Amino acid sequence: MLIAVGSYDNLLFCGVAFFTSLMGAAQEIRAKITLDRLRIVTQQNVTVIRAGIKRAIPACQIVRDDILLIKSGDQICCDAKVISSSGLQLDESLLTGEADARDKQSGDTVLSGSFVVAGSGSVVVQKVGGENYSYALAKEAAKEKRQKSRLTAAIKKIIKILTVIIIPVGILLFVSELFRQPGLPDNTPGSPIAEAVIPTVAALVGMIPQGLILLTGAAFAASVVTLSKKKVLVQSLSCVEALARVDVLCLDKTGTLTDGNPIVTGIIPLSDGLSDIEGIIGTTVHSIGDDNPTATALKEYFRQDNSWRVRTTARFSSYRKWSGAEFYEQGAYVIGAPEFITNDMTILTKAQSLSESGMRVLLFAKAKGLTSGSILSESRGIALVTLKEQLRKNAAETVRYFASQDVAVKIISGDNPAAASFIGQEAGIKDADRYIDMSRESNLSYRTICRLYTVFGRTTPHQKRELVAAMRQNGQTVAMTGDGVNDVLALKDADCGVAMASGNHAARNAADLVLLESDFAAMIPAVREGRRVINNIELVASLFLTKTMFSAVLAILFIILPFTYPFSPKHLTLLGSLTIGIPSFFLALRHDHRPVQGDFLKKVLSNAIPAALTVTASVMLIQLLSYLIQLDFRQSSTLCVLLTGSVQFMLLTKISMPLTLLRKILLAFLFSAFAASFILFAGFFEFAPVISNLALIYIPMISACATAVAGMGMIFPILHS
């Protein structure tokens, strides 16, 4: 419209928009490059057999008819058919919603998106890429995960409201301005139609919070780059905000609080008549074939007897909590959580006593078979095996930090609750002595359990998910950390899922954040960065919305009132650049790590409304004065720009507190540039001379504005409640 009427000097806002967009795009491209480099480190590699040769390749290079070798902890990345199975069990809950793990035999179909919870096997690839069953589901799941940002939702709400009002307001204002101009409309500068277009464009440009969305996106992108330097891979931008708001941090004990490498500390025989208990245990654990940290520790401690012939095996599962092997001559043996293997209270009491001293306890028993129904009733305890897990060096320090930030820390573990409680107390977790065994029936709801207890032991993967859901229903923002296949469901449902890079592929794929050095302490800079981004955006957003609000209100008023809209697009470009755009860039980078509290819109509006109302009242008062004392349009317009800029600088000074030396220099530079525009560039901006009778009006009015902003600033914080 401006080009059509030849008002090229008012196109200045287009240049600002272009360069702002360019800077935002550069920041996001930089973040994208950084993410791509980091993902190479964490990308899933798979083992395939091609032309009879076993080789490891990236998952993205799988093709049809590849033979894929899978084991416990792997996530299936393509639809395939089972060729061979060794106790292979898959969890397909992310696809079907069914809780139970499913046994897979030769000829069965496996679907991408499921993950192996027990056993191993080989499959032949049938579908890849977009042909996979999980492709559409994965796209939808990713879309849902991105919608968790409260800040983005609030900004979208603002845009939605503007979308509804901006078109009718623009049309009505244009018609109103056109009828105020004498003569016939044409497209020459200074004509009635040009005089109607310029204020209309100014009103519409002012109503759009130009740069707010770009600033938000660029701030999140910058946080991705910052966190990458801390060895943290961000897989979902919304999780940066979720981390800033977290008030409950759920930890999986093994691999998070502890280093994930248990060592066997001893063996306690429970029955006579077996002279070589260690040899029997060693042969069993070596025959099972598990490769998790516990199995590795057992295999390193116990030797193997190669003369025993294996009939079948049952690899460890997070659901049944034990594994075992059945031999042709010697029968079946199992090892795992005592309460899942035997009903013998003598054994269970002894195991509980050891757990309370901080030991991890496994029961080795003789079983009649490897079906889960026969274990509890027909097993005979042979020995208790004790293991010790080392607390991470910085675990206690990290827990203390979160306690100081009023973030509750809870442990959700598949281990014995007493052992998990001991580790929690050793790490300094508040109320870690309040624990519950989730394998036992309870009449309490999950929401009540979450309020009463800090440590949750013997949890199944689906119980972890239910606990996370219950905390969120209690109004808490939940971060969940984990590294195992049993953590996947909880990681997916948490506000922010955090995985260790040393964990399995399924956990890393489900998480929003991946700690590349598998160091729990990296959560501290991640939380601080999230808080910095959100706190800064909340502050600078009030600058954007002040202009949006007073522009919208003034546009509506000037449709009705017999005055010409006092601003031109170049006036609002000047105001936007000096009081919003430039300072926002610097303020968005400041270090503000305070906990994020309250509603985004309410906090922003408590700053924006007083300033917007003051600007609106000032502009209307100037219109009245211009009528009473016969000021011309140029004089009244100059006063409007001067007072609007002054109020914006008041707000800018307020949100810049505390004023550091650099912020004082920035404010002095911006205000000097604003003042210089009335002296050095008065002709370009069409300002009237300020050193005249306008000063007599400006001085008392700016004093009144300062009083009004301060007074309303004391009233409007009630919006926080």
Stockholm file with secondary structure:
# STOCKHOLM 1.0

chainA/1-721         MLIAVGSYDNLLFCGVAFFTSLMGAAQEIRAKITLDRLRIVTQQNVTVIRAGIKRAIPACQIVRDDILLIKSGDQICCDAKVISSSGLQLDESLLTGEADARDKQSGDTVLSGSFVVAGSGSVVVQKVGGENYSYALAKEAAKEKRQKSRLTAAIKKIIKILTVIIIPVGILLFVSELFRQPGLPDNTPGSPIAEAVIPTVAALVGMIPQGLILLTGAAFAASVVTLSKKKVLVQSLSCVEALARVDVLCLDKTGTLTDGNPIVTGIIPLSDGLSDIEGIIGTTVHSIGDDNPTATALKEYFRQDNSWRVRTTARFSSYRKWSGAEFYEQGAYVIGAPEFITNDMTILTKAQSLSESGMRVLLFAKAKGLTSGSILSESRGIALVTLKEQLRKNAAETVRYFASQDVAVKIISGDNPAAASFIGQEAGIKDADRYIDMSRESNLSYRTICRLYTVFGRTTPHQKRELVAAMRQNGQTVAMTGDGVNDVLALKDADCGVAMASGNHAARNAADLVLLESDFAAMIPAVREGRRVINNIELVASLFLTKTMFSAVLAILFIILPFTYPFSPKHLTLLGSLTIGIPSFFLALRHDHRPVQGDFLKKVLSNAIPAALTVTASVMLIQLLSYLIQLDFRQSSTLCVLLTGSVQFMLLTKISMPLTLLRKILLAFLFSAFAASFILFAGFFEFAPVISNLALIYIPMISACATAVAGMGMIFPILHS
#=GR chainA/1-721 SS CTTTTTCGGGGHHHHHHHHHHHHHHHHHHHHHHHHHHHHHHHCCEEEEEETTEEEEEEGGGCCTTCEEEEETTCBCCSEEEEEEEEEEEEECHHHHCCCSCEECCTTCEECTTCEEEEEEEEEEEEECGGGSTHHHHHHHHHHHHHTTCHHHHHHHHHHHHHHHHHHHHHHHHHHHHHHHSCSCCCSSTTSHHHHHHHHHHHHHHHHSCTTHHHHHHHHHHHHHHHHHHTTEEESCTHHHHHHHHCCEEEECIIIIIBCSCCEEEEEEECCSSCSCHHHHHHHHHHHHCCCSHHHHHHHHHSCCCTTSCEEEEECCCTTTCEEEEEETTTEEEEEECGGGTCCCHHHHHHHHHHHHTTCEEEEEEEESCSCHHHHHHHCEEEEEEEEECCBCTTHHHHHHHHHHTTCEEEEECSSCHHHHHHHHHHHTCTTTTCEEETTSCCSSCHHHHHHHCSEEESCCHHHHHHHHHHHHHTTCCEEEEECSGGGHHHHHHSSEEEEETTSCHHHHHHCSEEETTCCGGGHHHHHHHHHHHHHHHHHHHHHHHHHHHHHHHHHHHHHHSSSCCCCCHHHHHHHHIIIIIHHHHHHTTSCCCCCCCSCHHHHHHHHHHHHHHHHHHHHHHHHHHHHHTTCCHHHHHHHHHHHHHHHHHHHHHHHTCSCCHHHHHHHHHHHHHHHHHHHTSHHHHTCCCSTTHHHHHHHHHHHHHHHHHHHHHHHGGGGGC
#=GC SS_cons         CTTTTTCGGGGHHHHHHHHHHHHHHHHHHHHHHHHHHHHHHHCCEEEEEETTEEEEEEGGGCCTTCEEEEETTCBCCSEEEEEEEEEEEEECHHHHCCCSCEECCTTCEECTTCEEEEEEEEEEEEECGGGSTHHHHHHHHHHHHHTTCHHHHHHHHHHHHHHHHHHHHHHHHHHHHHHHSCSCCCSSTTSHHHHHHHHHHHHHHHHSCTTHHHHHHHHHHHHHHHHHHTTEEESCTHHHHHHHHCCEEEECIIIIIBCSCCEEEEEEECCSSCSCHHHHHHHHHHHHCCCSHHHHHHHHHSCCCTTSCEEEEECCCTTTCEEEEEETTTEEEEEECGGGTCCCHHHHHHHHHHHHTTCEEEEEEEESCSCHHHHHHHCEEEEEEEEECCBCTTHHHHHHHHHHTTCEEEEECSSCHHHHHHHHHHHTCTTTTCEEETTSCCSSCHHHHHHHCSEEESCCHHHHHHHHHHHHHTTCCEEEEECSGGGHHHHHHSSEEEEETTSCHHHHHHCSEEETTCCGGGHHHHHHHHHHHHHHHHHHHHHHHHHHHHHHHHHHHHHHSSSCCCCCHHHHHHHHIIIIIHHHHHHTTSCCCCCCCSCHHHHHHHHHHHHHHHHHHHHHHHHHHHHHTTCCHHHHHHHHHHHHHHHHHHHHHHHTCSCCHHHHHHHHHHHHHHHHHHHTSHHHHTCCCSTTHHHHHHHHHHHHHHHHHHHHHHHGGGGGC
//
